[in-house]
Amino acid sequence: MTDANDSPRQQESPWPRRWAVALCCCTFPLLWVGGLVTSTDAGMAVPDWPTTYGYNMFAYPWQTWMFGPWDLLVEHGHRLLGSLVGLLTIGLLVAVWRSDSRRWLRWLTVGALVLVIAQGVLGGMRVILNERQLAMLHGCTGPLFFALACVLLAVTSRAWFLIGNESNEGATNRRTPGGLLAATALFAYLQLVLGAQLRHVPVTVDPWAFAAIVKLHLVMAAVVSGHVVASAVRAWQGEGCPRAVRRLTAVMTLAVVVQLSLGVATWLLKYGRPGWASAWLPDTMGAVVADGWAQTHIATAHSAVGSLILGLAAAAAAIAIRSTASPSPTSAVAVD
């Protein structure tokens, strides 16, 4: 992911970095709102697309959806936030093509634009066809776009250009967990796909199939957690590992702790107390309140934090691989 153009002069324009920051900051809340659409079953609150009850979505009376039913607020808000993310993607593309000469990065922004358009079309087709399978596919491509946005933020950041100039990178042989972090991102995405299966499972599903998905989800949770911890240990013990990678892996580790806690809470609130835990959990934990406030919001938080782990792993992997492939510290040019 490096070429001859990855030099300090690429930082002459701060606009690619600013657009990338804005894109990530808006995409993550979009994942939250999209999760609420699924958790509250609000996907068909607006039955038409790209219009909203016949209105241009941007001209729909704000009093109607701001003070209307909750599912209308969530669904129409999801559409507006998605449109904002699309516009920010266009802005990032323009900024990169105007001020960054890295050819691979230019085409990466084109790929981001294609992906966000495809994501919007998937959401629209889900409404037009009223198809839950499309909703599940829509929920799987959202985190993928967020991971790409995090990579774009990483490759336009100061840390990308400062690699090789940090005082703790005096060794010629850097030890960075680039490959391990890339595997972590892959496993985190597969875990999100399994989670989407659980969130969109039909009531008619075979109990054995449901149990198999749950067990596989638990196994993948252990795999992802192990990779995150191993990546953090490798980053903090590795000689010459960039500070940005170390900080990202530290945040990832904290996110995994939060994610595991949210996963346990999601199960208890959605499916009740498991039989094997009856000896040490209160009887009230066995009751399930379908679609309650706590259930919907904790399940949504569980999904969103999973996407955050994916984004952090993707960004850290990009910087770590860049560090491994960059010139030795002795030949690096200092950047103010």
N, C-alpha and C positions, 0 to 999 in steps of 0.2 A: 504493500500500500504506500510505497514511497517512490519518488522519482526525483529527477534533478531539480524540479521546481519547488521542492519542499525546503525552502530557505527562509531566513528571517524577513526578506523583502515582502513575503506574502502577507505580512501583518501591516502593510502600509494602510490598508483600508480596514476599519473595524466593523464594517457593515455586515459581511457574511457571518461573523461571530454574533453580532447583535440579533440578526434575523434567526439564527439557529437557536439562540437562547429563548427568544420569544416563541419559536415553534415548539420547543420542548415544554415550556411553561404552559402553553395552551393545550398541547396534546394530552398531557397527563390528566388534567381535569376532564377532558373529553372522555377519557377512559372511565373515569368515575361516573360521569353522567350516563354513558352508554351502559355501564353495569347496572345503574339504577333502572334504566329502561327494561333490562332483562329481569332484574329482581322484582320489580313491581308489575311486570307483564304489561308494560305500556307501549309496546311496539306498534300497536294498531290504534293508538289514541288519536292519531291523525290518519285518516284512511286514504289520502291522496298524496301524490308526489310527482314532481318537485314542488307543487303548490301546497298550501295549507288551507284546507276547506275552501279551495278556489282562489285564495289570495296568493299573490307573490309572497313567498315565505318571509321576505324582509319587510313587507308592507302589512303583514298580519297585525291587527290591532293589539298593541302590547297589553292593554288592560284585560283583554280576553284570556290571554295565556298566562299572564303574571298572576292574576287573581282568579283564575278558573280552576278546574279540577287538577289534582296533583299529576295525574298521568299525562295530561295535556302540557303542563308546565315542563315536565321532564322530557317528553318527546320533542316538542318544538324547540326547547332550549338545546337539546342534543343536535338538532339540525342547524341551528344558528352557530353553535360552537364549532361544529364540523365545517361549516362554510368558512369561518374565521381561520381554522387550521389550513384549509385549502388556499386561502389568500396568502397566509404567511409562507406557505410552501412556494408559491409563485414568487413572492418577494425574495426569499432565500435564493431561488434559482437565478433571478435577475441579478442579485448582488454578487453571486459567485461568478456568473458569466461575464460580468462587467469588471471585476476587480481581482479575480483569482485565475492564474494561468494554468493551474493543475487540470489537465484534461480529464483524468479519471474522476476528479471531484465534480467537474461540470456535469459529466454524464451520470454521476451518482445523484445529483439534484434532479436530473430529468427522471431517473428511476423513482425518486421520491414523489414527484408530481404525478407520474403514471399510477403509482400505488395509491395515493390519496384520492385520485379520481375514481379508480376502481373500487375503493372502499365506499365512496359516496354512492356509486351506482349500485353496489351490493345492498346498501341500506335502502335505497329507493326501490329496488326490485323486491326486497323483502316485504315492503308495504304493498306494492302493486299486486304481487302474487300471493300475499299473506302466507308465506312459507317459512316455517320455523327453522328448516335446515339452512336457508339462506341467512337467517339471523345468527345461527351458530358460526357459519363461515365468516360473516361480518365481524363477529366477536373474536375470531382467530386472526384476522388480518389487521385489526386495530393495534394490538400489541406489537405486531411485526413492523408496522409503520413507526410506532414509538421507538422501537429499537433502532431503526434506521435514522430517525431524528436525533437520537442520542449519539450515534456514530458521527453524524454530520456536525454536531456540536463539538465532539472530540477533535475532529480533524480541522476545525476552524479555530480551536482554542489556543491560548498562549502556550499551554502545556505541550501541545504538539510541536511547536517551533522551539521550545526551550529544551527539548530532549537533548541530552549530551552535554549540557552546560551546568548541570547541578553539581554542587561541590562533592556530593556523595557518590558521584559516578566516575571515580578515578580509575576503576579497573577496566582493562580492555575487554574482558569477557563478562558481559552482562547476563544476569540470571533473572529473567522476567517470566511470569506465568502466562504468556500470550496464548499458547495452545490450550492450557488448562482453562483459561477464561473463555476462550472461544467455545470449548466443550460445555462450559457452564451455561453460556448463553443458549446453546442448542438444546440442552436438557431443560432449561427454564422455559423455553418456548414449547417444547413437547408437553411439559407439565401444564402449561396454560391451555393447550389444545385438549388435554384430558379434563381439565377443569371446565372447559366450555361444554364438553360432552355431558358432564354432570349437571351443569346449570340448565341445559336444554333437554334433559332426558324426559321422554314422554311418560305419562302415567301408566301407559300400557306396556312398558318395557319389561322384559323377562327378569325376574329377581336375580337369577344367576348372572345374567349379563351386567346388571347393575352392580352386583357384588364384585364382579371381575374388574369393572372400571374403577371402583372405589379402591380395591387392593392395589391395582396398578398405579393409581394416583398417590397412594401412600408410599409405595416403593420409589416412585419418582421424586417424591418430597424428600426422602432420605438421600437419594442420589444428588439432587440439587444442593441440599444442605451440605453434604460432604464435599462437593466440588467448591462451594463458596468458602468453606473453612480452609480447604487445602489451598485455594487460590490466595486467600489472605495470608496464610502462613508462608507460602512461597514468596509472595510479594514483600513481606516484611523481613524475611530472612535473606532474600535474594540480593546479591551484590550488584549495585548500580541500578536497581529498579526505580523508575521515576516516582517522585512523590505523589503525583496525580494518581498513579495506579494504586499506591498504598492507601491513599485516602478513599478511593472508590471501593476498594475491597473491604475497608473498615466499615463503610456505610452499608455495603452489601451484607456483611455479617449481622449488623444490627437489624437490617430489613428482614433477614431470614428469621431472626428471633421473633420479631413482630408478626411475620407471616405465619409461623407455626402456631403462635398463640391465636391468631385470627382463624386459622384452620380448625383448631379444636373448638373455638367458640361457634364457628359456623355449623359444625356438625351437631353440637349440643342443641343449638337453637333451631336447627332445621329438622333434625331427625330424632332428637331426644337423647336420653342417657342410654349408652350401650349396656347390654346385659352384664358383661364382665365387670362393669364399673359400679354395679348396684350397691356394693358393700361400702363404698366410700364417697358416693355422690348422693345428695338429698333426693327424696322421692319427687319433689317438684321439678327436678331436672328431666324427668321422664316425659313431661308434657310439652307438646310442640304447638306454638302459636303460629299458624300458617300466615305468611306474608305480614308478620308484625314489623313494627318500626325497627327493632333491634335486629331481627333476622335479615331484613333486606339490606340494611346499611352495613352490617358486619360482613355479610356475604360479598357485598360490593367492595368493601375495603380489602377483603381477602384477595379478590380478583385484581384490584388495582395495585396492591403491593407486589403481587406476582409479576405484573408488567414492569414495575419499577426495578425489580431484581434483574429482569431481562435487559432493560435499558442500561443499567449500571454495568452489567457484565459485558454487554456489547461495546460500550464506550471504553471500558478498561482494557478489553481485548485489543481494540484498535490502537490505543496508545502503547500498550505493552509490545505489540508486534512491531509498531513503528520504532520503538526503542531498540529492539533487537536488530532491525534492519538498517538503523541509522549509522552514519560514520562514527568512528571512535571519538571519545570526548576531546582528545588532544587536537583533532582537526576541526572541531565545531567552531562556529562563529558566534560570538557573544551577541545577545539580544537585550536591548534596554527594556 
